[in-house]
Amino acid sequence: MFILVGIHPPKRETFDLATRTNTDPKGVVRDVDVYTVEPWGLYLARPAPGRAQFHYLESWLLPALNLRVTVFHFNPGYERDQDFYLDVGVYTAGPRVWHSEDHYLDLVLRTGRQVTVADVDELVLAVRDGLLSPDDADRAIRTAVTTVEALARHGYHLDSWLNTIGITLTWRAA
């Protein structure tokens, strides 16, 4: 038997389109190379200085789906068997500034093969510790289940699923 310890509060980020910056959960402000706003979401691409695992990241914030889809550009020796990393949370659009609040659950997609759910333990701890409301946890679980089902129905192809609901994601090479 193991004892569950405390958990961090939900990670919050700010995406400032005017200054082309991204403020991470620790308050570090990072320059963003590209912001693109589409009716369904916000795309960002930026370097990841100081990260051993990866040197660049691209993300789409998809408010209607409660998802953030990220492609990490890994450094040699840190590659992972994943094509997309999906964070479950709340993503709020604004005319100049967008906000995100991560709700712990993550989905790791291996295109054409499988999707796995990660960090369920963190979600449970956050609710237990009063950091996330039961309603927010319920929404996170429903989002994860709905997303896993949709991906499974489309052969674990993100684009195939999203195209059926009018969303086309684009990515750049880094």
C-alpha positions as CSV (number, residue, x, y, z in Angstrom):
1,M,0.0,0.0,0.0
2,F,1.2,3.5,-0.7
3,I,0.1,6.8,0.7
4,L,-1.0,9.5,-1.7
5,V,0.7,12.9,-1.0
6,G,-0.4,16.4,-1.9
7,I,-0.6,17.8,-5.4
8,H,0.1,21.1,-7.0
9,P,-2.8,23.6,-7.8
10,P,-4.1,23.6,-11.4
11,K,-1.5,25.0,-13.8
12,R,-2.5,28.3,-15.3
13,E,-1.1,30.0,-18.4
14,T,-1.6,33.3,-20.1
15,F,-1.2,33.8,-23.9
16,D,-0.8,37.5,-24.8
17,L,-1.4,37.9,-28.5
18,A,-0.4,41.6,-28.5
19,T,3.0,41.1,-26.9
20,R,3.5,37.6,-28.5
21,T,4.3,36.1,-25.1
22,N,3.2,33.0,-23.1
23,T,3.4,33.2,-19.3
24,D,3.8,29.7,-17.9
25,P,2.5,28.3,-14.7
26,K,5.6,29.4,-12.8
27,G,5.3,33.0,-14.0
28,V,8.1,32.7,-16.6
29,V,7.3,34.9,-19.7
30,R,8.4,33.3,-22.9
31,D,8.5,34.8,-26.4
32,V,6.1,33.2,-28.9
33,D,7.2,32.9,-32.6
34,V,3.7,32.4,-34.0
35,Y,0.1,33.0,-32.8
36,T,-2.7,32.1,-35.1
37,V,-6.3,32.6,-34.2
38,E,-9.0,30.4,-35.9
39,P,-12.7,30.2,-35.1
40,W,-12.1,27.0,-33.2
41,G,-8.9,27.9,-31.3
42,L,-5.5,29.4,-30.9
43,Y,-2.2,28.1,-32.3
44,L,1.1,28.9,-30.8
45,A,4.7,28.0,-31.6
46,R,7.6,28.8,-29.4
47,P,11.1,27.7,-28.4
48,A,11.5,25.9,-25.1
49,P,14.8,27.3,-23.7
50,G,16.3,25.6,-20.8
51,R,14.3,22.3,-21.3
52,A,16.5,19.2,-21.6
53,Q,13.7,17.1,-23.1
54,F,12.6,19.3,-25.9
55,H,13.6,22.5,-27.7
56,Y,10.4,23.6,-29.3
57,L,6.7,23.2,-28.9
58,E,3.5,23.8,-30.9
59,S,0.1,23.8,-29.4
60,W,-3.5,24.4,-30.3
61,L,-5.9,25.6,-27.6
62,L,-9.4,24.2,-28.4
63,P,-11.9,25.8,-26.0
64,A,-15.0,24.1,-27.2
65,L,-13.3,20.7,-26.7
66,N,-11.6,21.6,-23.4
67,L,-8.3,20.4,-24.9
68,R,-4.9,21.6,-25.6
69,V,-3.1,19.6,-28.3
70,T,0.7,19.8,-28.3
71,V,3.5,18.6,-30.5
72,F,6.9,18.5,-28.7
73,H,10.1,18.7,-30.7
74,F,12.3,16.5,-28.6
75,N,16.0,16.7,-28.3
76,P,18.1,13.7,-29.2
77,G,18.0,11.1,-26.5
78,Y,14.7,12.3,-25.1
79,E,12.4,11.2,-27.9
80,R,9.0,9.7,-26.7
81,D,6.7,7.3,-28.5
82,Q,3.9,9.9,-29.0
83,D,2.6,12.0,-31.8
84,F,0.3,14.4,-29.8
85,Y,0.0,15.3,-26.2
86,L,-3.5,16.4,-25.2
87,D,-4.1,18.4,-21.9
88,V,-7.6,18.4,-20.5
89,G,-8.6,21.7,-19.0
90,V,-10.4,25.0,-19.6
91,Y,-9.2,27.3,-22.3
92,T,-10.7,30.8,-22.5
93,A,-10.5,33.0,-25.6
94,G,-10.1,36.7,-25.4
95,P,-9.6,39.4,-28.1
96,R,-6.1,40.0,-26.8
97,V,-5.3,37.5,-24.1
98,W,-6.2,33.8,-23.8
99,H,-6.1,31.8,-20.5
100,S,-5.7,28.2,-19.7
101,E,-6.3,26.1,-16.6
102,D,-5.0,22.5,-16.8
103,H,-7.3,20.0,-15.1
104,Y,-4.6,17.3,-14.6
105,L,-5.7,14.6,-17.1
106,D,-3.5,14.1,-20.1
107,L,-3.9,11.9,-23.2
108,V,-1.0,10.6,-25.1
109,L,-1.8,9.8,-28.7
110,R,0.2,7.4,-30.9
111,T,-1.3,8.0,-34.3
112,G,-3.0,4.9,-35.8
113,R,-2.3,2.8,-32.7
114,Q,-3.6,4.0,-29.3
115,V,-4.3,6.7,-26.8
116,T,-3.5,6.4,-23.2
117,V,-4.9,8.5,-20.3
118,A,-2.3,9.8,-17.8
119,D,-2.4,11.5,-14.4
120,V,-5.7,10.2,-13.1
121,D,-4.0,10.1,-9.7
122,E,-3.3,13.8,-9.9
123,L,-6.9,14.6,-10.6
124,V,-8.0,12.5,-7.6
125,L,-5.6,14.2,-5.3
126,A,-6.6,17.7,-6.6
127,V,-10.3,17.0,-5.7
128,R,-9.3,15.5,-2.4
129,D,-7.2,18.5,-1.5
130,G,-9.9,21.0,-2.6
131,L,-7.8,22.3,-5.5
132,L,-10.3,21.3,-8.1
133,S,-14.1,21.2,-7.7
134,P,-16.0,18.0,-8.2
135,D,-17.8,19.7,-11.1
136,D,-14.5,20.5,-12.8
137,A,-13.3,17.0,-12.2
138,D,-16.5,15.6,-13.7
139,R,-16.0,17.8,-16.8
140,A,-12.4,16.7,-17.1
141,I,-13.3,13.0,-16.9
142,R,-16.1,13.5,-19.4
143,T,-13.8,15.3,-21.8
144,A,-11.1,12.6,-21.5
145,V,-13.7,9.8,-22.1
146,T,-15.3,11.6,-25.0
147,T,-11.9,12.3,-26.6
148,V,-10.7,8.7,-26.2
149,E,-14.0,7.4,-27.8
150,A,-13.8,9.9,-30.7
151,L,-10.1,9.0,-31.4
152,A,-10.9,5.3,-31.2
153,R,-13.8,5.7,-33.7
154,H,-11.4,7.4,-36.1
155,G,-8.6,4.9,-35.9
156,Y,-6.6,7.0,-33.4
157,H,-6.1,9.7,-36.1
158,L,-6.5,13.1,-34.6
159,D,-7.0,14.9,-37.9
160,S,-9.7,12.5,-39.0
161,W,-11.7,13.1,-35.9
162,L,-11.3,16.9,-35.8
163,N,-12.0,17.3,-39.5
164,T,-15.5,15.8,-38.9
165,I,-16.3,18.7,-36.5
166,G,-14.8,21.4,-38.7
167,I,-11.4,21.7,-37.1
168,T,-8.2,21.6,-39.2
169,L,-5.0,21.8,-37.3
170,T,-1.8,22.9,-39.0
171,W,1.7,22.5,-37.7
172,R,5.1,23.9,-38.7
173,A,8.4,22.2,-38.8
174,A,10.9,23.4,-36.1
